[in-house]
C-alpha cells in the first residue's frame, strides 16, 4: 500500500527485516525485545506486522498480535478510569468477575510496539501504520477492539491515539522497567 507523504510505503514485514526493525526499536524506544520475540510474532501474525519503508530503508514499524479475552475493559465495554463511575461494592465486583470468567471469549488486537525514527516523525507515518494494522486486525481476524499500552508521560503518542479513536481505560502501575505507569487505551472496531 502506497501513501502520498514522501512516497513511503507500508508493507508486511519479513524475517530479513528483523535486524533493521530491531535497530529502529533500539533508536526510538526504551523497551526492547530479543530477536526470537520478533520472529515469533512475525511467524504467528505476520500479516499484521507492518513496515514503513522509504527508498528501501525501514523508517518505522508496527508489531501486533491477536488475543482472546473476556476482559470488558479491553473490549471497550468498561472504563476503569471513568470519573463518573461509582465505586462498586465488593459483592458487585465479585459478581462482575464471575460473569467475565463464564462469558464468551472475544478477539482483540494488541499493538505490541509501534515506532518511527525521530527524523521521520510528524509526517503521517505512525498514523498510516496504525490505520493499516487496525484495518487488517478487523478484516483478517474479526477483532472487536484494539488495545495498546502507552507511557502516561508520552503526550505525543497519547494525542495520536486519541485522534485515532482510542480512549484511556485503565492504568497499569509501574508497567515499564523504569517504574513509569502505562495507560491502556482501547479502540472499539
N, C-alpha and C positions, 0 to 999 in steps of 0.2 A: 504494500500500500504506500503510495507516494503522497507527500504533503507539500504544500507550496513554500512554507517558510524555509529558506535556504536550501531547498531541494533535498532535505534529509528524507530518508526512507525508514519505515517501520517494517521489520521483518521478524520471522521466527528465528530464534537462536539455534545454533548447532554446537556440537561438542568442541569444535575448533575455536569457537568464540569465548569459551570459558576463561582462558587466561586474560583476555582483554577486558571481559566483564569484571573479573576479579580486580584488575587494575583500576577500573572506573570506581568500583566499590571502595578500594583502599584510599583513593584520592578524595572521595566525597563523603564517606560515612565512617563514624567510629565503630559501627557494628560490622564485623567481617565474618565471612564464612570460609570453610575449607573447600577445596576442590570437589571432594566427594559429595558435599551437600548440593552444590550447583548441579553436578552430574545426576544426582538422584532426582532433583526437581525437573531437570530437563528430560530425563528418561520417562518420568511419570506424567508430567503435564507440559510437554514441550510446545504444544500449540498455544500455550498462554505464557510462555517465557519469551519475551519480545526484546528486540534490539532496536535502538535508534542509531542509524548509520549515516555518515556524511562523507562523501568521497572515499568510501572504503574504510573509514575509521569509525569505530564504535564510540559514540559520544553519550550514550545513555542506555539504560535497560530497565525492564520491569520483570520481576520474578514472582510468579503466583502459583498457588495451588488451590485445589478444590477440597473442601472438607464437608463432612456430615455433622450436623449439630441439632440439638434440641434447645439450645440457649435462645430464649426470646429476645435477648439484647442483641445478639449477633444477627438475628433475623430482622431486626429493626422494629420489633413489636413492643419493646420496652426500652425506656431510657432511665438508667440509674442516676443520671445527673439532673433530671428534671427538677427544677426549683419548686414547681407546684405540687410535686408528688408528696403525699403524706407518708410518714414513716409507718410501715406495716407492722402489725402486731406479730409476735413470734409465731402464733398459730397460723396466721395467713402466710408467713414466709415458708413454713414447713409444708403447707398445702400446695403452695405455688411450686416448690421444689419437687414434690412428688408428682405433680401434674407434668412437669417438664421431663421427668425420668420416664414416664409412661407415654409421652406424646410421640408422634411420628418424627423421624429424623428428616431434616431438610438439607439440601445442598447450598453451600455458601462459598463464595470466592474469598480468598485471603491474599492480599497483597503482602508478600513476604518482604520485598525490598524494591525500591524504585530510586534511581539516581541518574542525574545528568551532570556531566562535567561542568565545573563552575563557569568556564568561558562560553558555554552554550546555553546557559540558563536565561529565562525570561524571553524565550523565542518560541514558546508553544510546544516544545519537545516533550516535557513531562506530561502536559495535558494530552498530547497525541498518544503517548504510550498508555496512559491511564484509560482514555476513551476506547482505544483498540482492545486493551485487555478486558475491560468491562464488557464490551460487546461480545467478545469471544467466550467469556465465562458464562454469559447468559445464553448465547446461541448454541455453544458446543456442550455445555454441561447442565443447562437449565438451572443455573444458580439463581436463588431467590433474592440474594443480597450479596454485597461485597463489604468486607471489613479490612481494616488496617490498624496498625499501631503507629503513633507518631509522638515524638517528644513534646511535652507540654510547652516547651520554650521555642519550638520550631514554628514561628508565626507565619513564615512564607509558605511552608507546606500546608499548615492548617488552613490558611486562606485559599490555597489552590483546591484543597479537598472540599471545602465548603462551597466554592464556586461550582464544583462538580456534583454537588448534591449530597455530600457526606455530612453526617451530624455526629457530634461528640456524644457518646452514650455511656461511657464507663471510664474510670481512671484505674490504671494498674500501678500501684505504689512501687517505687524502686524497680521498675521494669528493666531499665538499662544498667549495664555493668557499673557505670559511674554513680548510680543511685537515683538518677532522674526518673520521674514518673512519666507514664505514657497515657495519652488519650487513646481509647479505642473509638474509631469513627466508622460509621456504617452508612451505606447507601442501599436503599431498597431498589430492586430492579423491577 
